[in-house]
Amino acid sequence: MIMLDEQAIEDIAIGAALLGSGGGGDPYVGKLMALASIRECGPVPLIRAEEVPDEALVVPSAMMGAPLVLIEKLPNGQEFERAFRALGKYMGQEVYATMPLEAGGINSMVPIAVAARLGLPLIDSDGMGRAFPELQMVTFHLHGISAAPMAMADEKGNHVLMDAISNHWAENIARSVTVTMGAGAMIGLYAMTGAQLKQAGIHGIMSFSRKIGEIIRESRKTETSPTRKIAEFTGGYLLFQGKITDVARGMEGGFNRGVVRLEGIGNGKGSSLEVEFQNENLLARIDGEIAASTPDLICLLDLETAEPFTTESLRYGRRAELLVLPCHEMWRTEQGLKVVGPRYFGYDCDYVPIEELAKRRGR
């Protein structure tokens, strides 16, 4: 067990923003929530999945909705407390610990705030190894764990306890409630035992995020770009350098949807890049050919600082580098690809691992 202090939170916020593949919300907002919580309540203990008793009740926590909303609609810090109390009361069992539902932006920070304010340990695991836009897109779903009962709360004082016949129905109902709550709500869901967590979770994600953040932070002292170090540490591929020439985005069904286009510079000179996103980056094309697709992690980093770009922070003129990381093996199964592969999102193409695509491009 280690204690997450302010420096650890700073590093995790940066690393998780990268793993969020452009999604998960503004890490700065989430970081402020987590920092305020530990300053008021003390550091949070981070424990490994194997330290959780098999019979213990574990409840992941997250923010649901369009990340863009958080720029103007800040949480007040009490939403998740109401959601967890309602869920624990319904389950009739005390919650032993919480954990992230996904690695990315605000949803790497929300569980830290939850753990601090409720006096719970935080588990070094999640259900994605990255970020995805829908509730059933977790490895817990692949292992037959139910998202419901699910608790939701907003900043006005409303909370909802919801049951559903399937995880897809939980997503649909919760998305409607989230829109009614102002396109953003705090949630507790996928209540599971410690034994289920050990089998279904992606482990070590907070520590992994923290190390990525440390690499980026240390690079600031030498004023050198850490992108190659990040690629080596994560097993990722650097595919393109360019300048953003156009960003088209809008909100549809509670999601940020759009496309960003870049004109090549440096190793991308003479080429163009197009990245499509739905909260998270889902498909990348270089000169019209697919260079990477979901479920691999498509990340755009600031060319000078390697700071990850979220989809809402993309702006004309900014210079970026495309880094693609291999996803967790659970997503590469037939069952996993049915849930998060390119065809699920409406793309007329099959998933090809980044290792193979990069080899074709001579990377």
Secondary structure, 3 states (H helix, E strand, C coil): CEEECHHHHHHHHHHHHHHCCCCCCCHHHHHHHHHHHHHHHCCEEEECHHHCCCCCEEEEEEEEECHHHHHCCCCCCCHHHHHHHHHHHHHCCCEEEEEECCCCCHHHHHHHHHHHHHCCCEECEECCCCCCCCCCCCHHHHCCCCCCCEEEECCCCCEEEECCCCHHHHHHHHHHHHHHCCCEEEEECCCEEHHHHHHHCEECHHHHHHHHHHHHHHHHHHCCCCHHHHHHHHCCEEEEEEEEEEEEEEEECCEEEEEEEEEECHHHCCCEEEEEEECCEEEEEECCEEEEECCCEEEEEECCCCCECCHHHCCCCCEEEEEEECCCHHHHCHHHHHHHCCCCCCCCCCCCCHHHHHHHCCC
